[in-house]
Amino acid sequence: MDNLSDALKKLKITAIESTADSLEGCLDCLLQALAQNNTETSEKIQKSGILQVFASLLTPQSSCTAKVANIIAEVAKNEFMRNSCVDAGLIPPLVQLLNCKDQEVLLQTGRALGNICYDSHEGRSAVDHAGGAQIVVDHLRSLCSKTDPANEKLLTVFCGMLMNYSNENDTLQSQLINMGVIPTLVKLLGIHCQNAALTEMCLVAFGNLAELESSKEQFAYTNIAEEIVKLFKKQIEHDKKEMIFEVLAPLAEN
């Protein structure tokens, strides 16, 4: 923990002078401390005022960007840190990073935004305000057909981010439906039916969106029934079958 205090002090000074090597060392120390005791380390990070410094480190040019986004994703697992991340002004630079090409940066940024949005009205509003959802929906659309493991991991994170963003929020769910997310998710389900994590995320997404009246019309124009029945035939696990029924039930009412 002494190392952590040193790293936090050093980070504040180094961020101003910005020498990449010493930054990397400090960030590694933070990630290590978070892995050992996430809650306690997050409290120290919150008290140190370093979150405001992170906002200036989230640039596409920096070699440390993915690590900074990873640290934000880790601290945002704690409910008490989500508003602090919003107050520190981290959402606009994170949303800007969604436009970058680096896969690791995209992955950690998606995780960070998804965790900040989880059960947080402030987090969702900030992401909405910064236009994050549209960029993620566009990514899903353009990456949809690539089946390499790294890309599937990224698609899973992006689906999860949209779920945390819109969960139990009719307005944001309608927004995603208007962005045309349903046909994209149905396509994802068909192409990646072998990937358990991604299909599960798609099912949770469908379950989330299928309650809305406006979604049922969009679902009707896709081959969702066909894809879901195919998936159902493959399932051995009882709870996966249940998840599929939970999607089919509201659709069957239409």
C-alpha positions in Angstrom: 0.0 0.0 0.0 3.0 2.3 0.5 3.9 1.6 -3.1 0.4 2.7 -4.1 0.7 6.0 -2.2 4.0 6.6 -3.9 2.6 5.7 -7.3 -0.3 8.1 -6.8 2.0 11.0 -5.8 4.3 10.2 -8.7 1.5 10.0 -11.1 0.4 13.6 -10.3 3.8 15.0 -10.9 4.6 12.7 -13.9 1.3 13.5 -15.7 2.3 17.1 -15.9 5.8 16.3 -17.2 4.4 13.3 -19.0 7.4 10.9 -19.4 5.8 7.7 -20.8 8.1 5.2 -19.0 7.5 6.5 -15.5 3.8 6.8 -16.2 3.7 3.1 -17.3 5.3 2.1 -14.0 2.8 4.0 -11.9 -0.2 2.7 -13.9 1.1 -0.9 -13.5 1.3 -0.4 -9.8 -2.3 0.9 -9.7 -3.6 -2.0 -11.7 -1.7 -4.5 -9.4 -3.2 -2.8 -6.3 -6.7 -2.9 -7.8 -6.3 -6.6 -8.6 -5.4 -7.3 -4.9 -8.0 -5.1 -3.3 -10.3 -3.2 -5.6 -12.5 -1.4 -3.1 -9.7 -0.1 -0.8 -7.5 0.9 -3.8 -10.4 2.7 -5.4 -11.0 4.7 -2.2 -7.4 5.8 -2.2 -7.6 6.8 -5.9 -10.8 8.7 -5.2 -9.2 10.6 -2.3 -6.0 11.3 -4.2 -7.7 13.5 -6.8 -6.0 11.5 -9.6 -9.2 10.9 -11.5 -9.0 14.5 -12.8 -5.5 13.8 -14.0 -6.7 10.7 -15.9 -8.9 12.9 -18.1 -5.8 14.5 -19.6 -4.1 11.2 -20.1 -7.0 9.7 -22.2 -5.6 10.8 -25.6 -5.3 8.6 -28.7 -1.6 9.7 -29.0 -0.6 8.3 -25.6 0.9 4.8 -25.3 -0.7 4.6 -21.8 -4.3 5.2 -22.9 -5.4 1.5 -22.7 -4.0 1.2 -19.2 -5.7 4.3 -18.0 -9.0 3.2 -19.5 -8.4 -0.3 -17.8 -7.9 1.4 -14.4 -11.1 3.4 -14.9 -13.0 0.2 -15.8 -11.7 -1.5 -12.6 -12.5 1.4 -10.2 -16.0 1.8 -11.8 -16.9 -1.7 -10.7 -17.6 0.1 -7.3 -20.9 1.9 -7.1 -19.4 4.8 -5.1 -16.8 5.5 -7.9 -19.2 5.9 -10.8 -20.3 9.5 -10.0 -16.7 10.4 -9.2 -15.7 9.3 -12.7 -18.5 11.4 -14.2 -17.6 14.4 -12.0 -13.9 14.1 -13.0 -14.9 14.7 -16.6 -13.9 11.2 -17.8 -16.9 10.5 -20.1 -16.2 13.0 -23.0 -12.5 11.8 -23.5 -13.6 8.1 -23.2 -16.3 8.6 -25.8 -13.8 10.3 -28.1 -11.5 7.2 -27.7 -14.3 5.1 -29.2 -13.3 6.6 -32.6 -9.8 5.2 -32.4 -8.6 2.2 -34.3 -6.5 0.4 -31.6 -8.4 -2.7 -30.5 -7.0 -2.8 -26.9 -8.0 0.9 -26.4 -11.5 0.2 -27.7 -11.9 -2.9 -25.5 -10.8 -1.1 -22.3 -12.8 2.0 -23.2 -15.9 -0.1 -23.8 -15.4 -1.7 -20.4 -14.9 1.6 -18.7 -18.1 3.2 -20.2 -20.1 0.0 -19.5 -19.1 -0.1 -15.9 -19.7 3.6 -15.3 -23.2 3.2 -16.8 -24.1 0.3 -14.6 -27.0 1.3 -12.4 -25.9 5.0 -12.6 -28.3 7.6 -13.9 -25.4 10.2 -14.0 -23.2 7.8 -16.0 -25.9 7.1 -18.6 -26.8 10.8 -19.0 -23.1 11.7 -19.5 -22.7 9.0 -22.1 -25.9 10.0 -23.8 -24.9 13.6 -23.8 -21.4 12.8 -25.3 -23.1 10.7 -28.1 -21.4 7.4 -27.1 -24.3 5.0 -27.9 -24.3 5.9 -31.6 -20.6 5.2 -32.0 -20.9 1.8 -30.3 -23.9 0.9 -32.5 -21.9 1.8 -35.6 -19.0 -0.3 -34.4 -21.3 -3.3 -33.8 -22.6 -2.9 -37.4 -19.1 -2.6 -39.0 -17.5 -5.4 -36.9 -20.5 -7.7 -37.0 -19.1 -10.2 -39.6 -15.6 -10.6 -38.2 -15.3 -13.9 -36.3 -11.7 -13.8 -34.9 -11.6 -14.2 -31.1 -10.3 -10.7 -30.4 -13.1 -9.1 -32.4 -15.7 -11.3 -30.7 -14.4 -10.2 -27.3 -14.8 -6.6 -28.4 -18.3 -7.2 -29.7 -19.3 -8.8 -26.4 -17.9 -5.8 -24.4 -19.8 -3.4 -26.7 -23.1 -5.3 -26.4 -22.6 -5.3 -22.6 -21.9 -1.6 -22.6 -25.2 -0.9 -24.5 -27.1 -3.1 -22.1 -25.7 -1.3 -19.0 -26.5 2.0 -20.8 -30.1 1.2 -21.5 -31.2 -1.3 -18.8 -34.6 -0.4 -17.4 -34.6 2.9 -19.2 -37.4 3.2 -21.8 -36.0 6.4 -23.2 -32.6 5.1 -23.9 -34.0 1.7 -25.1 -36.1 3.6 -27.6 -33.1 5.6 -28.7 -31.2 2.4 -29.4 -34.1 1.0 -31.4 -34.3 4.2 -33.4 -30.6 3.7 -34.1 -31.4 0.4 -35.7 -29.7 -1.8 -33.1 -32.2 -4.7 -33.4 -31.3 -5.9 -36.9 -27.6 -5.7 -36.1 -28.1 -7.8 -32.9 -30.1 -10.4 -34.8 -27.3 -10.6 -37.4 -24.7 -10.9 -34.6 -26.6 -13.8 -33.1 -26.7 -15.6 -36.5 -23.0 -15.1 -37.3 -21.6 -15.8 -33.8 -23.9 -18.5 -32.6 -20.8 -20.6 -31.5 -19.6 -17.9 -29.1 -21.4 -18.5 -25.8 -20.5 -15.2 -24.2 -21.6 -13.1 -27.1 -24.9 -15.0 -27.7 -25.7 -14.6 -24.1 -25.1 -10.9 -24.3 -27.3 -10.7 -27.4 -30.1 -12.6 -25.5 -29.9 -10.2 -22.6 -30.1 -7.3 -25.1 -33.2 -8.8 -26.7 -34.8 -9.4 -23.4 -34.1 -5.7 -22.5 -35.5 -4.3 -25.7 -38.4 -6.8 -26.4 -40.6 -5.2 -23.7 -41.0 -2.0 -25.7 -43.9 -1.9 -28.2 -41.8 0.0 -30.8 -39.2 -2.9 -30.8 -41.7 -5.6 -31.7 -42.3 -4.1 -35.1 -38.6 -4.0 -35.8 -38.2 -7.6 -34.5 -41.0 -8.7 -36.9 -38.9 -7.6 -39.9 -35.9 -9.7 -38.9 -35.4 -13.5 -38.9 -35.1 -13.5 -35.1 -37.5 -16.4 -34.6 -35.5 -18.6 -36.9 -32.2 -17.7 -35.2 -33.6 -18.1 -31.7 -35.1 -21.5 -32.5 -31.8 -22.6 -34.0 -30.1 -21.5 -30.8 -32.7 -23.2 -28.6 -32.1 -26.6 -30.3 -28.4 -26.3 -29.5 -28.9 -25.5 -25.8 -28.2 -28.1 -23.1 -28.2 -25.7 -20.1 -31.6 -25.1 -18.5 -31.0 -21.4 -17.7 -30.0 -20.6 -21.3 -33.3 -22.2 -22.5 -35.1 -20.0 -20.0 -33.3 -16.9 -21.3 -34.5 -17.8 -24.8 -38.1 -18.2 -23.6 -37.9 -14.8 -21.9 -37.2 -13.2 -25.3 -39.8 -15.2 -27.2 -42.6 -14.5 -24.7 -43.0 -10.7 -25.3 -42.5 -11.2 -29.1 -45.2 -13.8 -29.2 -47.7 -11.3 -27.7 -47.3 -9.3 -30.9 
